[in-house]
Amino acid sequence: MKKKPKQIAAIICIILLVLLYIATLVVSLLDFPGSDRLFAACLLATIGLPILLWIYIWLYGKYTSKPTMADSSHSVSEKDTDNG
């Protein structure tokens, strides 16, 4: 089964989020110089990564002219049924 680009991006995002959660936990438990800044960076990335994925999916939908879950309208299923 061939994966679509947005599915691949979502899988990569999930893997990165899990790694970020683990890194955030490890950094919070360790005490070394600069750990507070690294902890803040991990938290920022945990928030920013899903936002970047949403933007990617939205732009992909605009580029391909296909409805996506990131569209502002909530009638994506209605658009899908109109096309075929």
N, C-alpha and C positions, 0 to 999 in steps of 0.2 A: 504494500500500500504506500503510495507516494504522499509524503507530508507536504502541506501547503506552507508557504513562507511564514504566515502568521502563527501556524501551529508550532513550527520550529522556534520562532521567537518566544512563544509562550513557554515552551519546554525549557529553553535556555534561561528565561527569566525565573522560572520556578527553581531551577538548579542554583542560580546565582543567589536567590533569596534565601534558600536553605543554607548555603555557604556563608552568607552574610549574618544570618541568625547565629550560626555556630561561632563565627569570628567575633561577633558582638559579645556573646557569652564568655568566650575565652578572654577577650580583652578586658571585660568587666571584672573578671576574677584575678587577673594579673596586675601587678603594680610595678611599672617601670616608667622611666622618664618619657613623657609624651603619650602615655596610655589614655589620658583624658581626651586629647585631640583625636586619637585614633578611634576611641569609642564614639565621639561625636560624628566622625566621618562615617562610621558604620551605620549609625542611626540615620544620618542624612541619606546614605545610599539605599537603606531599606525603604525609605519613603520615596525617594526619587526614581528608583528602578521601575516600580509599577506604573508611575506616571509616564516615564519614557516609553514603556511598552504600549500604554494606551495611545500615546501620540503616534507611535509607529503603526499601530493597527488602524487608527483613524486616517493617517496619510495613505496607507496601503489601500484602504477602501476608496478614498478620493482618487487615487492614481488609477485604479482598476475600474472605477465607476460601479463598484459592487457594494451592497449594504453590509455593514459590519456591526458588531456589538458596540462599537465606539461611536456610532452615529447618534446625533442628538435626538432624532425621532425614535420613539419606542415601537414603531411598527415595522421592524426588520422582517418579521415573519410574513407580513402582508406583502412586502416588496418581493420576497422570495417566491411567493405563490403567483404573483403577477407575471414573473419572467418565465414560468414554465411549469 
